[in-house]
Amino acid sequence: MYLKASLPMKKVIEQLEKHDRLIVLAHYGKEIRIQLEAGQSLEAAVGQLYFIDDRTKTLFSQTLNDHTFEKELSIYAIFLGDKIKSKMGRILQLIQPVVFTLVAMFIIFVYMTLMLPMYQLIQTV
């Protein structure tokens, strides 16, 4: 979003640092700013963040200008979104039959607890 607004990377990091809703973003924005003020490159500052995967780190190292970086980052975000969707779909495909089986067993249990006394009453008559 910040890159689409044509803000320089320094301003983007300052905006991340000022983020008040997501404290994690503010913290890591501050960490990146401290690393940049210490004289490290943006690639090295981002490279020290353990949760960023290697592909994202290579985006920071191969960036020619802000426009191409914004374009590559948005394409990569779409790729990651699709990857998350497919993983969630696979997880749901595993969870759904288990949940349906549990619900079916609960319904059968309730049915049996209601009908068993009636069958016993019929057998005594």
N, C-alpha and C positions, 0 to 999 in steps of 0.2 A: 504494500500500500504506500509506504513512504517512498519507495523507489519509483513508483508510478507517478508520484507527485514531483519527480525530478529533484529530490533533495539529495545533497551530497552525503556520502557515507558517514561523515562526521556528524551531521545533523540527525541522521537516522539513528546512530548510536546514542546521541543525546536524548532523542525522543524515547528510545527504549529505556534509557536510564530514568526518565521521568514518569514512566508508566506506573499508575497508581492502583490499577485493578489487579494486574498480574505481577505480584511481587518477584516472582522468579525472573521474569523478563527484565525488571528493573535491576535486580542483582547481577545478572549476567551482562547487561548493558554496562553497568558500572565496572565489572571485571574487564570487559573488552576495552573500555576507555582507559583504565589504569594501565593495561598492557600497551596500548597505543602511545600513551604519554611516556611510558618507559622506553620508547623507541622501537618497539617491535612492529612488524608489518601486520596488516589486517589478517593476512593468511596465517601468520604465527599466532596471533591473538585468538583467532577462532579455532585454530588447531589444538589449542590447549583445553578446549571444552570437550569433555569426554563423551557427552551424550549426542554430539553431532556426528553423524556417520561419515565415512570416508568419501562418499560421492559428493556430499554437500561441501566438504572441505576442499575437494578438487574444484568445485565451482568457484570458490573464493580464490583459488590459486590461478585459474585459467581466465579470469575475467579481464576482458579488454577495456570495456567501458561500462558505465552504469546502465545504459540501455540494454546491452546484451546480457548483462548480469541479471537485470530484472526479468528479461525474457526467459533466460535459462532457469532462473529460480521459480518462475511461475509454471513452466513446463514440468519441472521436477516436483513441484507441489501437487500438480495434477496427477503425475505418476504415483506419488506416495499416497494420495487420496484413493486412487484406484486399487493400489496394493492393499490398503487398509480395508476397503470395501470387500475385496475378494477374501481376505483372511476372516473378516467378520461373517461373511456368507458361509464359509466352510465351518466356522465354529457353530453358527446357528443350525447348519445342517446336521451337526452332531448332537446339539443340545435339544432340538425340537422333538425328535422321536423319544428321547428319554423323558422329557416333560410330559408328552402325550401319554406315554406308557404309565407314568406315575398317576396322572389324572384318571386314566382308565381304571387302574387298580383301585384308586380311592373310590370311584363310582361303584365298582363291583363290590368293594367292601361295605359301603353304605347300603347297597341293595341287599346284600346277604344279611346284614345285621337287621334289616327291616323285615325281610321275607322269611328268615329262618324261624322266628317265633310263630309266624302264621302257619308254616308247614308243620311245626310240632303240634299246634293246636288242632289242625285238620287230622293228624294221625291219631290223636287221642279221642276224637269224636266218632 
